[in-house]
Amino acid sequence: MSNQITTAFVNEYKTGIELTVQQKTALLRSAVRVEPMVKDRAFFDQIGAVASTIENTRHADTTYVNTPHKRRSVSTQRWSVADLIDEQDKVRTLNDPANAYTQAFTAALSRSHDRITIEAMLGPSYTGQTGTTAVSLPAGQKIANGATGFTLAKVRQAMRILKSKNAINPGDELYIAWTSYQEDQFIDTTEVKSVDYNTQRVLLSGNVDGFYGFKFIRIEDANDGVILPKAATIRSCVAWVKSGVVLGINKDIQARIDVLPGKNYSTQVYAAMDIGATRMHEEKVVQIDVVEN
């Protein structure tokens, strides 16, 4: 039960309850492929590349290929957050805090949403008939920090890696996730801040929404944990093709508010979700390591 509800008592100086500064929505959901699930594990089958042959003999026997089959496994986990609001607390506040609690809990689950997606991009994926064989992101899909921050050279290298693996098809959407620290480093690049190279006028807007074929999504560290991994002074950002990452939704974010007689009729605010994610193709994800002091 929250022991901090007294901060909203009337004898304080506010006349309402407001959320503190925090990320309130799942930023990556629209940037990946979303698939509904009905169980806690789903398999997505894949067909690999084959090669054609020339038929240069009349009435020859048909030549067959061995078409490669693969599959990826997505396992979901249930995430929840709950708290109690005592009856007397509602009397002592000008606003019923239940709605604000629901918003705060949904925001917490939304941040976990993004964290799960990033972990799926950069961590192991699972393949094989039973979905238990771990597949790591290959070294060739990782850009070393090179003792530098986020540079245009690294963006171009990420694009080159994706193109060299035939990972980009017409109509594909490409994204990069970073923090404001990397955005600031990138804005200081001549080609980014100069109108001679870039028509976005980023120095006026203060934001980089897109550059070199990528859309940029800014995700900051949250009070409830780091979303883009950071080890010492090295931050791992990520570039990806939308079709290369699957988000499986078993139960989307749902919130409930119930009165509990067994808790002296306190109000329980509860929110939960059941989701999971996987990297479908290693070739469609690039880890970009940068120095962040």
Disulfide bonds with the S-S distance in Angstrom:
none
